[in-house]
């Protein structure tokens, strides 16, 4: 479609999906549709925001369309009573207008929201009027409201305001979308325009592309407003006519008012905002009377001297190395200063130094920034780039102008303190975090749409659960990979309606958030460059431009990232040094550990790397077992190798075989190699693994400059054919000048091109390898402290804690239950034991725990249950918290069983309140109960049977999310032994592959997966306390038994043992599955109970009969034995007793029996 040179209409009111409250149009759809309709210009006027502006601006210009910048506003007009806000649209006609528009939006958010969201005052428009064009807002504008209410004086006052401030830049908006009162307003507005000689303008308040999208848009609005689509109370304020009409349709619609069409074109011509692209606006670092360039040079030289003293203790060696380091430093400084970035480095240096001075752990480096010597000597990074052959131009290249970009890792718990410091230094108006957007993902959109359409929760939940969890999964992909979903889609009308509707909303912006680490610092106010967004209270400022867009307009972005590993290292070192200090041992400095520690590499080669940074996944553990890393360079390589490219290319196998002598090492290929490449490729056994190696090869063989080598690296990663053809020619010509023949140069370039696509940034790999090694070293030398720190770092993640406790079990580290008299919020350890952290008890907040610890520190250990309740209830700790502490085992130290404590809570609360009342009123204390003295409170305890092991474990699971003091499987030991023929999971590993066995365990993990052939399979991890076993359910078996595959269910699985070559272990291929109830029904022949003299009475027998009669399911014989003076005799009844063997019935029977036993009898 050709863009029209002389259009008759331009759309000047358009909401994209960035309006959040409405709008269904993605930016690319808006621009593409404008192009297809031949429109030479189009506006975007989202509600009080410019979130999508930069994308819109760039995409429009790329398509040859002129972008018009604007926003819709709610306006606080004092002429209207009851705080009623009216609407209008503001367009920027010039760059001054653009800046004023930014200020209007920013002010609206900074002030906080009104009833209808952010609102601007009418007075602000007179203050910031330059370069702005006002559209009246139609029937919802102030003049529109006045006309419909027939309030002519009000209309006159509004009109006077706009004429005075905007003259010919104010337009009466005319809209024909079939909504209530539009025609009434239109007639009044036209009369007013004629009378007052006002220009009129046709708009369509566009919210979606096509008319058929209206229903989806209604659902989008209902989602945002929490209505269902059929709710009578749901406001219906949109019409199906608010689609992106073509010019022809608009001309036909307003054929009777051609001026309204013509004015849209005139406004488009008046709007000429040109954004400054390509400039950088760096904040100034305070350097006193010295220039930033000189300040950086001086700081760097001092820093280098300090680093050299640290690196080379011997002065002679230090003097020898100094030349190499100084030459590199001068080269980097020249580049930094020439490109105008000294302040950037100084800013980063300052806040990192502040963090370190305030005991906030900082990562050794991240990304290409670790390749800078200047960064190293300024203590921005802790990686020596010369030692590890890292290249500065990979980070900053004078031949490819782009902003430097340090990504900095901070301790997860203290990252926000560093951001607060930056706010304090540069001012809140000049610093902001960056916006992000939550979009409607496949699962989420099904749930949202299902709710709005009024479908039952169960139906929607079933559909949502059929969508795979894979990253980037869409509804379209789900229908291709999930056969059951496709079948429902094809056969069930409701499923089809739900999915088809959801597809139209999938990917739409749903919510506004804050980027995890992105922070911008501007040289002046942030609002001089980007509008800001705040929460409803006017706080938590973020830029309205996203991470990419803030850089596009020239602001400098800094990434303050929270890294859990730094938190773990910090917590572990604190525990270690607390102990070292106590025993007068030297304190541990993690930066001084040897990188050649044998104990650490022994642990690494055994792949015992759970909780070790970057090395704990199942896949990388398998790679470790094959690679057998024995030096730090191997860990660097390991991190680079464990990615899809190298794993799929065969590079990993070559690397392993070369390392272990099974393949000849060549540089880089046995047929095509050159001796000058050996120093570059030696550490990776001749494999081109790192991007830096590609750059070094280009420099050595083809005489590329470092900057040109970086351009080659980028070209190879982008795989642009035209650019690659040029680079090939440059490389071969350069190699020929170095005396290398064209054939060899061509072949080496081919190899570079092949491996560059898989090449990894070595700077990043080195920095993260160091963290991997530090965590490995801590785990191998201080295992209990390290594992306690790892659990604390994931204190809210029960699943992670379960895996870490399993690792403690493997390492023979005892994890003790929480203890009210010893536990802290965190997991703690001194020797080979870990004390459970109270922060991991469900239902306990940090405040509760602080209160309890505060009481303990002041009063000493709690003496008994009543003493504990008295002290904590006085501090507003409630029953729910006390119950959770009992269930978790935290009160076991008070020497009362858990059942008795639970049953004594009411009495404890009563006594606590009674004592509190006596103390408050000052009454004589003869009625006060001294809860600290056991003899005083003994009478108040409830005398009940202790919980069974199963009930105690179930309570633990509820309070902790896991079983800590035992395993549920142990409650079924005798029958499980029968079902599995005595084979436990540990023994299963000794059984010959191919043999069919039965095993029993708890299903601790279940993963449903889609194979390449689109078949559903499941992987179930079975646990029986002796070991774990992976069980594979192929499609047919999965469909048959999926109802039994429930997390934490105890199941009996019959299957075939198979070798798992990938993990060098075994798997069980499932054939049949039963749960405990099904197994009992199949194998139990009867139950027998043994009672004593006291129990043998009519009341007890009546309760037994009642229990038997109550249950109507399948029954087996029940035998009752009387134990009298150690002689057992079977009781005879008039009729045989039959009982159901289900869990509930047996539990109730056990409650009746107390400590008496139930025996199971098998066929």
Secondary structure, DSSP 8 states (H G I E B T S, - for coil): ----SS-S-----B--GGGSSS----HHHHHHHHHHTT-SEEEE--BT--TTHHHHHHHHHHTT-EEEEEEEEEEE-TTSSTT-EEEEEEEE-SHHHHHHHHHHHHHHHHH--BTTBSEEEHHHHHHT-TTEEEE--GGGSHHHHHHHTT-HHHHHHHHHHHHHHHGGGEEEEEE-SS-TTHHHHHHHHHHHHHHHT--EEEE--B-BSSGGGHHHHHHHHHHHHT--TT-TTS-----TT-B---HHHHHHHTTT-HHHHHHHHHHHHH-------S--B------TTS-HHHHHHHHHHHHHHHHHHHH--SHHHHHHHHHHHHHHHHHHHHHHHHHT-HHHHHHHHHHHHHHHHTT--B-S--GGGGG-HHHHHTTS----TTTTT--GGGT-BTTB------EEEEETTTHHHHHHHHHHHH-TTTEEEEEEEEE--HHHHHHHHHHHTT--HHHHHHHHHTS---TT--HHHHHHH-HHHHHHHHH-HHHHHHHHHHHHHTT-EEEEEEEEEEEEE-SS-GGGTS-EE--TTS-S-EESS-HHHHHHTTBEEEEEEEEHHHHHHHHHHHHHHHHHHHTT-----GGGS-TT-HHHHHHHHTT--TTSTT--SHHHHHHHHHH---SHHHHHHHHHHSSHHHHHHTHHHHHHHHHTTSS---SB-SSSB-GGGHHHHGGGTT---BHHHHHHHHHHHH---HHHHHHHHHHHHHT-HHHHHHHHHHHHHHHHHTT--HHHHHHHHHHHHHHHTT-B-HHHHHHHHHHHHHHHHHHHHSHHHHHHHHHHHTTT-HHHHHHHHHHHHHTT-EEE---TTT--SS-EESSSEEE--GGGSTT--HHHHHHHHHHHHHH-S--SHHHHHHHHHTTT--HHHHHHHHHHTTTGGGSS-HHHHHHHHHHHHHHHHHHHHHHHHT--GGG---TTSHHHHGGGS-------HHHHHHHHHHHHSS--SS-GGGGGHHHHHHHTTT--HHHHTTS-TT-EEEEEEEEEEEEEEE-TTS-EEEEEEEE-SS-EEEEEE-HHHHHHHGGG--TT-EEEEEEEEEEETTTTEEEEEEEEEEEHHHHHHHHEEEEEEEEETTT-SHHHHHHHHHHHHH--S--EEEEEEEEETTEEEE---SS--EE--SHHHHHHHHHHHTT--EEEEE-
